[in-house]
Amino acid sequence: MTYTGIELFMENLEMVIYRNDNPVVNNHPLFLSKRSEIQLLYEELSSMTQTLFVEKENVLNELEEVRNVKKRFKDLVEEVHNIVGLFVYIANFKSKYPSSSIKSVLSSYLDFKNVMRSHKFIKTEWAKSVESSHTYKCSLDLKNVMTSHKLIKKEFVKILDNLKMDSSPSINRMKTKPPVSSVGISRTKTPVRTEKVLEEFVVGLKRDAGLIRDKLVEDQKQLDVVSIVGMGGIGKTTLATKVFNDPFVVYHFHVRAWATVSQTYEKQDLLIQILASIGVEIDPDQGDNYSHLRGMLHKRLMDKRYLIVIDDIWSTEAWDDLKPYFPNGNSGSRILLTSRLKEVPLHAKSHGFIHHLEYLTDEESWELLCNKVFRGADCPRWLIESGMLIAKNCHGLPLAVVVISGVLAKESLTKDSWEKVADSVSSYIVSDQTGCVDILALSYDHLPPHLKDCFLYLGAFPEDHKFQVRRLIWLWMAEGFIQQVGNRSLEETGEEYLQELVDRNLVNVADRKFNGAIKACSVHDVLRELCLEKARQEDFCLKINMGIRRLASMRPRRIFTNVDFFANNYLDRPHPRVRTLLCLHNGGSIINITLNHFYTYPLLMVLDIQKCKLADFPEAIELLVHLRYLAFWYIRGFPSSLCNLVSLQTLIIKSVTSLWLPNTVSNLVNLRHLKSNKDIYFGSIEKPINLQTVSTVKLGNGAGSWVKNIPCIKTLKAMTRAQDDHDFESLSSLETLVWVNIGLKGLLFDKPEYPKIHLRLPASLRKLSLTGCYLPWSDISILQSLPNLEVLKILDNAFLGPKWETGEYVFQQLKYLKLQGLEIQNWEASSINFPCLRRLVLDRCELLEEIPLELGDIPTLELIDVDDYNNFVIESLDIIWEEQQNLGNYDLKINVRRRWTPNFSIGNRKRFDFIKRRWKTFLIENEAKFDFGDGCIKTN
């Protein structure tokens, strides 16, 4: 169990003790008799958690004996969690089936009991109750737990006393085994890398080195900071070394010095390191005199133009300690920082420059690999194909290329041996003994506790997996990784967690929204392997591949599987410790899961089996009272028994039929996100629920009866039918609504009469998508009146008519506008109508004669994105681009998406042939100006 797992359990235990959310448990005679004992245990565990993981975390984390105490404490909390969780499960079971035998359930825990016998946390009455067949007797006896806790606490206090913590100036001078994250101090006059695997890496750095050098020597007299930021192993130190030794830099600066900052450092050691780097001899008697060392350095640097490289700095506090050492003599001095953390250079810079070091291209990776393996010789032709694949599978990380090059250098030069390496590049890298894992593990070791679990979670998914941020955060919430912070929602806090992982260069951004928010992310394969290794050490999760057939000897908390879990006999042994079961296997066949399948997983909080088609819904799922996240594929609609899962936060249902929700859905008081690929029909909701996301709900007749009971809704994807009432007045009362997607179904394109839709939307709305609504363009004034609208998507005949006259309407806050599948021919608009627009997207608007030229004058416009159907639109883009270039607006970019299949739904063949001829001519004429090869026009 990790720190966040402890926090989650303590939160749940607090709810059990002090709130009456579960009458079955709170009114149980056994619980009532043990309540004071449980309350005392809660207070003791809370106090110990605060001491071990918060107050003394920084100063004690490196001590081996303290790490052992923390591990024992985690195991203790884990077992308390199991005892309480199993009690809650069984109490609910007996409430649901009062006359049924509990024998099968308790039998499944006997093996678990034997495993934990040394702790004696589960009483023998459990076994007796099984033997007596129909009797029910479970224990909440926590005396042994309290005894173990007292022993752990006593041992910890003894450690503190022995170390004399209150008077000791630094724990780092204790004779303890240094952790992997400690970096030795170099006292040489030139920078020396501890990571020897990168010592010869020079490929791809020419442009970066030139840019950094120019920033260091530019004509600015004040002391300033230039920073290099990137993930571990990407070449930050190598780049800094290249610049440090550049002849022009050597000539420009009077004094150059280098210091490497470890995660745990001493200020006087850093001073000695810098002084030694510039050739100053240190008197051994003065080595511990901090004031003397600081004065000596200040004197050496005063009135000099100096360059100090601070390599591998890990915290803003470290910079605050170092900053006073460096005098500002208005002589053009510079500090060059390298860091994996974005927050450090942001904190350090005044007017400084931050350079984000990028991954190598596939071509650069291949060049580096050849240089390392063949030392200037040519690669044998029979190895080129597999070699290029190996380089590509390093995903641009120089450290990975260098390490895998060392592996290849030891292999025979045969196609088979190289193809074997190509199949498992990341595994070879992590298993190599060159210290690659230690270099990357520094980033993990430096993570705060609340981010470690979030990061480890990413490693269980397949290689090259692209995470949709919304779903990932929902999973983090269900796992308990995200804690409530002030008035911020869990979702907002989750986004901050993800951004912090990105800023620490542990997670890559795969896709962004128009406003810069992260839409999708990924993890480098080497970091993913690191996650898996750390997860194994922490007993965090188990990833099941085809090679694992039995779980008999394993005690995982989380199971991620890429195989057909239910068809491969993986449920032949109980797993009461498991909190998460996530099936990533694409099961195509319909399966039958029996009731007993989930009896062996009583503590599940996350169950994702949406890749498996269920013929019948397992009744046992309704007994999973701890369940917070449930995703499944059920072919028969909405099972009413789901309404018993009161802890549920996220419910995702894939179905082949519409979902009719019963009135008892209001029992799901914690449900925040409800999503389905089919239409959701609400009945009459009896009381308000906490829903924040619903997709896709049926609007129209009678919607007002349930809309009023979802007052917290933020995101609503809705549909209505042509024959329904289309007065959406009920939506206007939803004051928290920020995103709405409305679509119309059941209307034929050749129908002469269109439904009359009356849009009434709340002023809080920020994002709106309309599809197939057949509104007249005059109704767009309703949208113009929305004061907070930032995103507007008008799709597939959402508005009908050949002409859109924007007139005097002003979309004050609109930043993103998309027009798709419209019959519009003439669009009259100017920069006044869209003063804040950043992105304009046009898709399948074949009849549009031109984009209003005045839109190019919008000062905030960053991108115009169009498809290549309409040559007239392309020509107007050419005019806009030319005008903006002449005005000095070089920030505007134009993206042209190439489409290979013509769409003849609008217009005729003759018109298409004409457009195609014009388009070909336009391509030839503008080939030198625009690059259409990659689908993107870049304007520089």
N, C-alpha and C positions, 0 to 999 in steps of 0.2 A: 504494500500500500504506500502511495506517495503522499506528500504533504497535502495536495489538493483533495486526495481521497479522504484524508483525515478530516479536513475542513467540511467536506460534504457530509460525512457521517455525523460529525458533531452538530451540524445544522439539522440533520434529520432527527437525531436523538433529542435535541432541544424541542423540536416540534412535537415529538411523541410525549415528552414530559409536560410541556407547558401549554399545549394546544389540544383541543378536542376534535381534531380533524377526522379521526378514525374511531368512532364509538365502539366498534368491535374490539379494538385493542385497548382503548382507554378505559373501558368499562369491564374488561376481563378481570376476574377475581385475582388471578395470579399477578397481573400487572399492578393492580391496586395494592396488593400486599408488598410488592417489591419497589413501589414508586420512590420512596425515600432513599432506598439503597441505590437505585439507578440515578437519582438526582445527585447524590454524593459522588458517584463515579463520574458523572458528567462534569462536575465542577473540578474534580481532580485531573481528569484527562485534559480539560480545557486549559488549566493552569500549566500543565506539563508541556502541552503543545506550544503555548505561547513562549515558554522558556527555551525549549529546544530548537524551534523552527523560526522564531522571530527575534527575540531579545539577544540570544547568544549565537545566532546563525553565522554572522560574519567572523567572529573571533574564534569560534570553536570548530568550524566546519572541517578544518584540516586535521584534527586530532583523531587518530585511529580509534582510541577508546571511546570517544564521543560518537563516532560513526557507528560503532557497535551498539552503543546504548540507543541511538536513534533507530537502528534496525530492529532491535528488540521491542522498542516502544511501538513501532509501526505494526509489528506482528501482533502485539497485544491489542491494539485498536482494531486490527483486522478481525481478530477472533471475537471481540465484543460486537463488532458489526455483524458477524455471522450469527451469533447467538440471538441478538435482538431481531435481525432481519428474518431469521427462520421462525422465530416466535410469531412475528407479525403475519408471516405467510400461513403458518399452520392455524393461527387463530381465525384468519379469514377463510381458510379451507373448511374448518368445522362450522363456521357460521353459514357457509354456502351449502355444505352437505352435512348437516348435524347427525344424520343416522348412518353415514358412510364410514367405512373403516379407514383409519389413517395409516394402516399397516404398510401399504405400498409406499407411502410418502416417507415414513420414518425409516423404512428399510433402506431407502436410497441414501440415508445419512450415516449409516453404520460405518461405511468405509471412511467417510470423512472424519467420523469420531475416532476411529483407530489411528488415523494419520495424526490427529491432534491430541492423542492420549497423553503425551508428555506434559501438556499444559493443563490437562484435566479441566477443560472449560465446559465440557458437556457431560451432564450427569448420566449415570447408568440407567436412570429411570426411562430414558429414551429406548434403550434396548429392551427393557422390561415391558414397555408399552407395546412393542412389536410382538413380543412373545405372547402377550395376552390378547392379541388379535384385534379386538374391537375397542379396547380401552384407549383413552387419550390422556396422556400426561406428559407435558414437556416442562423443562426447567428453565427458570431465569436466575438460578443461583450464581451470583457473581462474586462469591467470597474468594475463590481462587484468583479471579481477575484482580481483585483489590490487593491480594497478597503479592501477586507478581508486580503490580504497579508500585507498591511500596518498595519492593526490592530494587526496581529500576530507578526510582526516585532517589533512594538512598545511595546507590552507586554513582549517580550523576552528581549529587551533592559532594560526595567524597572526591570526585575528580576535580570539582571546582576548588575544594579546600586544598587539595594537593598542589594545584597550580597557583594558588593564591591569586585568584582572578582579579580581585578588587584592587590589588596593588601592582600587578604585573603590567609594565608598559606595553608589552607586545608579546603576543602568543607565538609569533613567527620565529622567535629565537629559541623556542623549546626544542628539545631533542626528539623530534617526532619525524616519522616517515613523510617526506614531502609528497604531495599529490602530483599527479601527472601534469596538472596545469601550471606548476611552477616552472618558470623560465630562468635559466641561469644568467647571471650578470656577466656581460662581456666587458673587459677592461682594455681591449685592444684599441689602437689608434684608428683602425678602419673597421667598418661594419662587418661582422661575421654572422652568417646565418646559422642558427641552430638546426634549421631544416635543410640538411645538405642536399635533399632531393631536388631543390630548385636552384642550385648554385649556378647552373649554366643556362638557365632559361632566359632567352632574349627574343624569341619569336613574338611578333605582334606588338612590341612595345615602342617601336620607333615613334609613332605619332603621339602616344601617351607621354613618352619621355620629353619630346619636344614641347608639348603643351605645358607640362609641369615646369620645365626649365624656363620657359618664357615667363611664366607667372612668378617664378622666384626672382628673376633678374629685372623685372619691369621697373619703370621709373616711379617708384613710390617710396618716399623717405621713411614713413612711419613703419614701425615693427608690425608685421602682419603674419597671418597663418595660412599656409596652403596645406590641404589635406588630401590623402588618398584613402578611399573607402572601398571595401569589397569583402567577399566571403573569404574564409580561410583557404589558403592554397591557390588563390587566384593571381598571386604575383605582386602584392603590394610592396613587400620588402625588396624584392628584386628590382622593381621599378624605382623605388627610392634609392637603392644602391647605384643603379645606372645613372640616375640624375646626380647623385652625390659625387660621383667620380667623373662626371662630364667635364672635359677640359675648360669649357667656358665658365662653368659654375666654380671650378677650382680657382680660376683666374679672378672671378668677380668678387668672391668673398675672402676677407682677410682671415677669418677663423671658421673652421668647419668642425662640428662635433656630432657624435652619435650616441644615443642612449636607447636601450631596449627596456620597456616597462613590462614587468610581469603582472599577472593578476594580483599577486601579493608582493608588495614592494616596500622598501624602506627609503625614506627621503634622502638620508645621508649616503646610501648606496648609489642612488641615482646621481647625486652630486659627484661622488668619486668616479662614477662611470663617465660622466661628461668631462671632468677634469683630465682623466686619464686619456680620453679620446683626443684631447688637444695637447697632450704631451706634458702635463703638469705632474711633477713628482709629489706624492702625498707622504707627509711625515706620519709614520705609524702611530706616533703618540697623539696625533691630531685627527686620526681617522674617524673617531666617534664624536668629534666636536662639530656639531651641525652649524653653529653660527660661524665658526672659522671657515668651514668649507664653502658656505654660501657667500661669505665676503670675498673669498679667494676667486670664486667663479665670477662674481659681479665685477671685480676689478679687471679680470682678464677680458671680459666682454665689453666693458665700457668704452665708448668711442670707437668701437670696431664695427665693421660690417660683417656680421656673422650669420652662419647657417647652422641651425641645430635640428637634427633629425630625431624625432621622438617616435620610435618604432613600436608598433603593437600596443598602443595605449587602450585601456579597457574601461575607463570610467571618467566621468566629468570631474569627480573628486581628485583623481590623479592629475588632471590638467590644472586644477586650482592649486594643488600643491607645487606644481612645477612653474607656473606662470611668474611668480615673484622673482625667480632666479634670473630672468632675462630682461636686462635694461633696454629702454627705448631711447636710443640716442639719435633718432631721426637720421640714421645712416643707411637705411635700406636693408636692415636685417630681416631675416625670415626664419620662421619655424615651419618645418615640414613634418606633419603628423601622418602616421598610418594607423588605421583602426578598422575593426570589423563592425563597429557600432556607429550608426549614423549620428546618434545624439552627441557623441564626443566632439566631432568637428563643428557641428551646429552650435555647441556651447562655447567652443574655443575661438571661433572666427570673429573678427570685427568687420573688416571688409573682405575677408579672405575668400579663397577659391576652394571649392570642394570638387574633387574629381572622382567619379564613380567608375572604378575599373570594371570593364565588361569582360564577358567570356570570350574566348578565342572563337574564330569561325572554324568550320570543319576543315577548310584549307590550311589555316594556321596550325590547327591541331595535328594535321597530317605532316606538315613540314617539321614541326617540333618532334614528332615521333620518329620520323626518318633521321633527323639530326642526332637524336639520342641513341637510336638502335644501330644505325649504320655509320655514324661518325663521318659524314660527308660522302660516303659511297652511295650508289644507287640501290634502291630497293629491288630485289628480284621480281621479275614481272609476275611470277605465279603467286606472290604474296601481296601484290598491290590491292586487289579487291578486298581481301580479308583485313589487310592493314588499314585501309581507309575506313572500313566498317568499325574497327577497333577505335580509331581516332574519333570517329563520329560518336561512338557510344561513351566517350569521355565527356561529352556535352560541354566542351569548351573550357573545362577546368584544367589549368596548366599542371597543377599538382597531380591530378589523375593521369594526365598524359605522361608525365615524367616517371611516375611509379609503374605504370603499365609498360613503359618502355624498358624499365629494368627487368620486369617479368619476361618480356619478349626476348631480351638479350640472352637470357638463360635457356630459352626454348630452342629446339632445333628449327632450322629454316625450312620447315615443311608446311604445306597448305593445311594439313589436318591439325597440326599443333596450334597454328594461328587461328584457325576457325574455332577451335575449342576455347581459346581465350576470348574470342569475339562474342561467344555466347554468354559469357559471365564476366564481363569487364569489371563491374563494380565489386563483385565478390573477390576477384583477384586483388583488387586495389586494397580493400579493407583487410584482407588476410596477409598482405605483405608486411614484412618486418622493418620497413624503412622509417617508421614513425608517422606514417600518413594519418592513421587513426588518431594518434595523440594530438597532432596538429589540429585536426577538425574537432576533436573532442573538447578542446579548450572553449569553443563557442558554446557547446552544450553545458559544460561545467559552470560557465559564467551566467547562465540563465537564472532568473529568479524562479522560485518554486512554482509559481502559478503558470509559468510558461513552459516548464519542462514537460508536463503531461501533454499539453497542447502540441508540442513538437514531436514527442514520441508517437503520438496518435497517427501522425502523417505517414510514418514508416510502414504501417501495416497494409497500406493500399498498394496496388500493383505499380510496377515501374512506369514512369512517364504518365502517371495518373494526373489528370487535370481536375482539381478540386473546385466545385462550385461553392463559392464562399458562403452563401446562405445556408446550404445544407450542412457544410462543415461546422458552422457556428451552432446550428441546431444540435448537432451531435455533441459538440463540446459542452453545451448547456446540459444535455441529458446526462452526460458523464459526471457533471458536477465540477468541471474545470473552471467554469466562469462563476464568480461570486458577485453578489449585488454590491455596487459601489455608488453610494449616495443616491441621487435621483435618476441616475442613468439606467437604462434598460439593460437586461442581460445581453441582448443583441448588440447594442452599442458598445458595451464593454468587450464583447467578443471581437468586434471589428478593431478595437484598439489593441487587443492581444495580437491579432493577426498582423496589424501594421507594425507592431514592435518586433515580431519575428522577421518581417521584411526588412525593417531598419537594421536588424542585426545580421542581415545577409544570410539567413538560414532558410528563407522561403523566397521563391521567385514569383514575380507577378506575371501571370499568363495572359490576363486580359483585364482591361480597366473600363469603367463606365465613363461617360462623357465628362463627368466632374472630377475625374481622377480617382474615385473610389475603386477599390479592388473588386473585380467581378469574378475572377478565377485565379487560382494560384497553383504552383507545382513545387516539387522538391527535387533537387539534384540527386541523381541515382546514388552517388557516393554518400551523401548525407542520409539518404534513405537507408543504406546499409548500416550507417552509424546508428540510426534510430532503432533498427532491428536488434543490433548488438546490445545497446543500452536497455532496450525493452526486455531482452532476455535476462540481463543482469538484474533488473529491477523486478522481474516476474510480472511485468506490466501487461503483456499480451502474448498470445500464441497465434502464429500465422500458419495455417494448415495448407500445405501443397499436396501434390499427388503422392509424395514420398512418405507421408505420415499416415499410418493406418489405424493406430490406436492411441487413445489418450489416457491409458490406464495409469501410467507413471507420472502424469503431469497434473499440475494444480493451477491452471491459468485463471486469471480474472477476466480476461477478454479473449474471445476467439474470433479471428478473421479467417475466412476460408475462401479459397479459389476453386474448390471442388464441390461437387453435389453433396452437401453435408448430410442430407436426409437419406440419400440413396447409398451411402458408403459405410453404414454401420458405425458412425462416429458417436452414436448415442447409446452405446452398449455399457456405459458406466456413468454413474451420477456425477454431476459437477456443481455442487451447491455453492462453490466460490465464484462461479462465473457471473459477471455482471453485464457482459456484452456478448452478443452473438450477431455477427455481421457477415452475411453470405454475399460474396462478390461474384459467385459463379453464375453464368448465364444459363440457367436451367430452362429448357424449352418445353419440357413435358409437364403435364398436369400431375401433381402428386397428392397423395393422401397422407396427412400427418395425424397420427393418433393422439388421443388425449394424453397418454403417458409420455409423449415426447417432451413435454414441457414441465412435467412433474420434477424432472431432474435438474431444472434450472429455476429454483424458487426465488432467487435474488436478482433476476434479470432487470436491468434498467434500460438497456438498448437492445432491441430486436429488429433487425433489418433483413427480411427474407423476401423482398419484393422481386428478386430475380427468380423466385420459385412460384409457379402457379398452384394455387390451392383449390382443390375441388370442394373441400369442406373446411369450414373454419374450426380450428381446434378449440374446444370449450375451455381447456386448461389455461389458455391465454388470459382469460378473465380473472384467474387467480393470481396473476403476476402483478401484485399490488404495488410493487416498486417500479414498474415499467414507466419510463419517461418518454421514450422514443420508440415508435412502432411504425414500420413500413412493410407492407405486404401486397401480394398480388392475389386477389380473390375474385373469382368469376361470377359471384352471385350477389354483389351489392354490399350493403353495410350491415355487419353483424351487430345486433342490438346489445349483445353481451359486452361490447367494448365500452359501454357507458358505465361499467363498474370500475374502470381503471382510473381512479381519481387522481393518480400522480402524473398522468399523461400530459406531456407538454407539446409533443409533435406527433401528428398522425398523418401518414401518407398512404393512400390506398390507390392501387392500380386495379382497374376493373374493366369489364366489357359492357357493363350496364350502368345506368344512372344510380346514384346513391340517394336513398330516401332516409333521412335522419329521423330517429324517433324523438319524442319529446324529452326523454331521459338524457339526451345529450347534454342538458344543462348540469348533469352530475359531474361532468368533466370540468371542474372549477379551475384546474391548472392548465387546460388546453390553450396553447398560444398559436399553433400553426396547424391548419387543416388543409390538406392538398390532395387533389385527385385529378386524374386525366379525364374523368367523365363529369357530367353535370351533378351538382349537389343540390338536393331539395331539402330545405329546412321545413320542419313542421312548426308548431307553435312552441317556442322556447319558453319554459316556465319561469326561468329566472336568469339574470344577467350572467354571461360567461366572459372569460378573459381573452377571447379570440383576437389575435392581431393580424393573422394572415388567413385568408380563405380563397381557395382556387380549386375548381371553378364553380361558382354558386349560381343557381337559377334565380333571376330577378323577374319582376313582373307582378302578376296577380298575387295579392296577399303578402308581398314582401315586407310591408310595414310591420306586420305582426312579429317578425323575428329580428328585423334590423335594429329595433329599439333596444334589444337585449344583447347587442354586441357593441357596447359603447367604446371599447378600446381598439376597435379595428383600425389598422393602419394601411394594409394592403388588401385590395379586393379585386379579384378577377371574376367577372360576371358575364353571363350570357342571358339573352332573352329571345323569345320566339316571335315570329311575325304576327301570330294571332293573339299575342298577349297584350295586356295593358302596358304602355310604355311611358308612364308617368313616373319618373324616378325621384319624386319629391322626398321619399324616405331617406335617400342618400344624403340629402342636404343637412340632416340632423346629426350626421357622424362627424363630430368636430375634430376627431383625431385622424381622420382619413387623409393619407398623403399620396397614395398611389391607387389608381383605378384603371382597370382594363375592361371595356364593355364591348361585347360583340353581339351581332344579331344573327340568328339561325332560322332556317326553314323558309327562306325567301328565294324564289327562282329569279334568275337574272332577266328573264323575258317577261316578268310580271308587270303589267302596265301601272298598277297602283302600288305605291310604297307606303309603309306604315308611318304614322306620325309619332315621332319620338320627342318627348319633352324632357330635355336635360335640366336637372336641378342638382347642382353639385356644391359641396361645402367650400368655403373660402380657404380652408386649410390645405386643399389639394395642391400637390407639387408635381405629380406625374399623371398623365392621362393618355390612354390609348383607346381609340375608337375604331371598330371594324364593322364594315357592312351596315352602317346605320342609315344610309341614304338620306342624310340631312341636307337641306338647302344651304348654300354657302352663307346665306344671310344669318343663319343660326350660330355661326362661329363667333358672333358678338358675345354669346353667353360665355364662351371660353376666355375671351379677351378680358372679361370682368373678374376673372379669378386672380387675385392679387399675388399669389405665391406660386403660380404655375411656372415650372422650370422645364418640363419635358412634355412635348406634345407629339403624338404619333397618329397620323390620319391615314388609315389603311383600308385598302380594298373597298372603295366606294363608301367610305364613311361619310363623305360629303359628295353630293351629286350636282353636276352642272359643268359647263365648259369654261366658266370664268370665275375667278376668285379676285374680287376687288377688296383689298385690305382697307382702303379708304383711310379714315382717321383713327381706326382702331390701333391701340398700342398694347403689345404684349410686354409689359414692363419687366418681368423677370425671366422670360423664356430664354433658355440657353440651348435647347436641343429641339429641332423640328425635323420630323420625318414625314415625307409624302410618298405613299406606295399604292400602286394599283388604282390610280384615279384617272378619270376621263377628262381631266382639266386640260384646256388648250391655252388659255391666257391667264397669266398671274400678274396682277399689278400690285407692287409693293415697293417700299423704300426702306432705307436704314432707320427711319423714324419709327416704323411699325415694330421693329425688332431690335431695340437698342442694345440688348445684352446677349444676342445670339452668338453661340460659339460654334455650333455644328449644324449644318444643313445636309440632309440625306434625301436623295431622290431615287426611287426604285420603281421600275415598270410604269413610268408616266410617259408613255410613248407619244401621246398627242401634244404634249407641252411644247410650245413654240420657242420659249427661251426662259432662262432664269432671269428675274428682274436684275438688271445691271447695277441698280443702286444698292443692292444687298452687299456688294463688294465694299461699300463704304462703311459698313458696320465695324467700329474699331475693335470689337472683341472677337470678331469672326476668325476662327482658327482653321476650320476644315469645311470643304464642300465635297460631299461624297455622292457619286452618281454611278449608275450602270451605263453600259455602252450601247443601249438600245437606240437612243435618240441623238442623232448627229446635230440637230439644232441646239439641243442643250449643251453639247460639247463645244459648239462654236461660241455660244454665249459665255461659257466658262473661259474660253480663250480671251475674249474681250475683257472679262472681269480681271483675269490674271494680269494681262498687259497693263491695264489701268492701275492696278494696285502696285505693280512693279515700278511704274513711273512715279507713283506717289511715295515710294520708299517703304511700302508695306511688304516686307519680305517674310513675314510670319505666316501668311495665308498659305495653306496647303490644299491640294486638290487630289482626290483619290477617285480613280476610275476602275470600277469592277467589271472585268471582262465576262461576258456571258456568251456561251457557245450555241445555245439552243434558242432560236427566235420564238417569241410569243405572239401568236396571231389572234389573241382574244379581242384585241381592239385594232382597228385599222384593216388594211387589205394588203394583199401580196405586192401589188405595184408600189404602194407606199414603202413597204419594207425594202424592196429591191432598190428603190431610189435612195433611201437612207443608207443602205449598205454601201452603195457606190460612193455617196458623199463621205461616209465614214472612212472608207479605204483611202480616198483622196486626202482627207484630213490627217490620217495617220502618216502618210508619206510626207506631207507638208510640215508636220510638227514633230517628226521623229527626233530631230536634233534638240528640240526644246523640252519635250516630255518623254519620260521613260514609261511606256505602257507595258513593258515586258512582264513586270511583277505586279501589274494591276494598280500601281501607285504613281501618281504624278508628284514629283518632289520639286518644290520651288525653293531655291536657295539664293 
